[in-house]
């Protein structure tokens, strides 16, 4: 009979913050939305408990990739560079979910940071990829943008949410067969 203690097969799941991208303006300047999302992610990081941050976003209208601009903002806010894993290819929310699914270990505990109006679409996209995700509003400690900006964003999200929900339902039906 062995005197060895059995080795535990469970370990703590990695906790990952995913910061969804937004516009980079001319000459690589971060938009206010990008700044707000990174500031909220930095607050969460400093509250503790996260192992990594994935800033996600490819090249939009203006280079560089959103993830690279976000990396600089996160480092400036005190997030260690060693904890940042940029995802530089996604240009849509579903692509972020797909790419993050390939980047994180199974059973990672993911918290996604974005604006309130974007959170439903993020949830659907991550669920479609089989990822469980908690949602964090970038507005929790950062002032919300002007009403006209917010109204336009909410209107855009209604269309996006319907499209994502239809895709999610189709995906769920396909898995059930």
C-alpha positions in Angstrom: 0.0 0.0 0.0 1.4 3.4 -1.0 1.9 6.1 1.6 1.6 8.8 -1.0 -1.2 11.2 -0.8 -3.3 11.4 -4.0 -2.5 14.4 -6.1 -5.4 16.8 -6.5 -6.7 16.9 -10.0 -8.3 20.3 -9.5 -6.6 23.6 -9.6 -7.8 27.2 -9.5 -9.2 28.3 -12.8 -7.4 31.1 -14.5 -9.2 34.5 -14.2 -9.0 36.6 -17.3 -10.2 40.1 -18.1 -11.2 40.6 -21.8 -11.4 44.2 -22.9 -13.4 44.7 -26.0 -12.0 47.1 -28.6 -13.3 50.4 -29.9 -12.1 53.0 -32.4 -8.6 54.2 -32.8 -8.5 57.7 -34.2 -6.0 59.3 -36.6 -2.3 59.0 -35.6 -3.1 56.1 -33.2 -5.1 58.2 -30.7 -7.5 56.1 -28.5 -11.1 57.2 -28.7 -12.9 58.1 -25.5 -14.7 54.8 -25.6 -11.4 52.9 -25.8 -10.0 54.9 -22.9 -13.1 54.3 -20.8 -13.0 50.5 -21.3 -9.2 50.3 -20.5 -9.6 52.5 -17.4 -12.4 50.3 -16.1 -10.3 47.1 -16.8 -7.4 48.7 -15.0 -9.6 49.4 -11.9 -10.8 45.7 -12.0 -7.2 44.5 -12.3 -6.1 46.6 -9.3 -9.0 45.3 -7.3 -7.2 41.9 -7.7 -8.0 38.4 -8.5 -7.1 38.3 -12.2 -4.3 36.4 -13.8 -4.3 38.0 -17.3 -5.8 40.8 -19.4 -6.7 40.3 -23.1 -7.2 43.6 -24.9 -9.0 42.6 -28.1 -9.2 44.5 -31.4 -7.7 44.5 -34.8 -6.9 47.4 -37.1 -9.9 49.5 -37.9 -10.1 52.7 -39.9 -6.8 53.9 -38.4 -3.8 51.8 -37.4 -2.4 50.5 -35.1 -4.5 47.5 -33.9 -6.9 48.5 -31.1 -5.3 45.8 -28.9 -1.9 47.6 -29.2 -3.3 51.0 -28.2 -5.2 49.3 -25.3 -2.0 47.6 -24.2 -0.3 51.0 -23.9 -3.2 52.4 -21.9 -3.3 49.4 -19.6 0.5 49.6 -18.9 0.2 53.3 -18.3 -2.6 52.5 -15.8 -0.3 50.1 -13.9 -1.2 46.7 -15.3 2.0 44.7 -15.7 3.0 44.1 -19.3 3.6 40.4 -18.4 -0.1 40.0 -17.6 -1.3 41.4 -21.0 -2.0 39.1 -23.9 -3.1 41.2 -26.8 -5.6 39.7 -29.4 -4.9 41.8 -32.5 -7.2 40.3 -35.1 -10.9 40.7 -34.1 -12.9 43.4 -35.8 -16.3 42.1 -34.5 -17.5 40.9 -31.2 -18.0 37.3 -32.3 -14.4 37.3 -33.6 -13.3 38.4 -30.1 -15.2 35.5 -28.6 -13.8 33.0 -31.1 -10.2 34.2 -30.7 -10.4 34.3 -26.9 -11.8 30.7 -26.9 -8.5 29.7 -28.5 -6.4 31.8 -26.1 -7.6 30.7 -22.7 -7.4 27.4 -21.0 -10.6 25.3 -20.5 -12.7 26.5 -17.6 -11.1 29.9 -17.5 -13.2 32.5 -15.6 -13.7 35.3 -18.0 -14.9 38.8 -17.2 -15.6 41.0 -20.3 -15.3 44.8 -20.1 -17.2 47.1 -22.4 -19.9 49.7 -22.5 -23.4 48.8 -21.1 -25.0 48.9 -24.5 -22.5 46.2 -25.8 -22.8 43.7 -23.0 -25.8 41.7 -24.3 -24.0 41.0 -27.6 -20.8 40.0 -25.8 -22.8 37.5 -23.6 -24.4 36.0 -26.7 -21.1 35.8 -28.6 -19.2 34.2 -25.7 -22.1 31.7 -25.1 -22.1 30.8 -28.8 -18.4 29.8 -28.4 -19.1 27.8 -25.3 -17.5 30.3 -22.9 -19.0 31.3 -19.6 -18.5 35.1 -19.1 -19.2 37.6 -16.5 -19.9 41.2 -17.7 -18.5 44.4 -16.4 -19.7 47.8 -17.5 -17.0 50.3 -18.3 -19.3 52.9 -16.7 -19.0 51.5 -13.2 -16.5 54.1 -12.2 -16.1 56.2 -15.4 -18.7 58.8 -16.5 -21.0 57.8 -19.3 -20.7 59.5 -22.6 -23.1 62.2 -23.9 -26.7 61.0 -24.4 -26.6 61.4 -28.2 -23.6 59.1 -28.4 -25.2 56.6 -26.1 -28.6 56.6 -28.1 -26.8 56.0 -31.3 -24.8 53.1 -29.8 -27.9 51.5 -28.2 -29.7 51.7 -31.6 -26.8 50.0 -33.3 -26.8 47.3 -30.6 -30.5 46.5 -31.1 -29.7 45.4 -34.7 -26.5 43.6 -33.6 -28.2 41.8 -30.7 -31.0 40.5 -33.0 -28.5 39.1 -35.4 -26.4 37.5 -32.7 -29.4 36.0 -31.0 -30.6 34.5 -34.2 -27.2 33.0 -34.7 -27.1 31.7 -31.2 -30.5 30.0 -31.5 -29.5 28.4 -34.8 -26.2 27.2 -33.2 -28.1 25.8 -30.2 -30.5 23.9 -32.4 -27.6 22.4 -34.4 -26.0 21.2 -31.2 -29.3 19.6 -30.0 -29.7 17.4 -33.1 
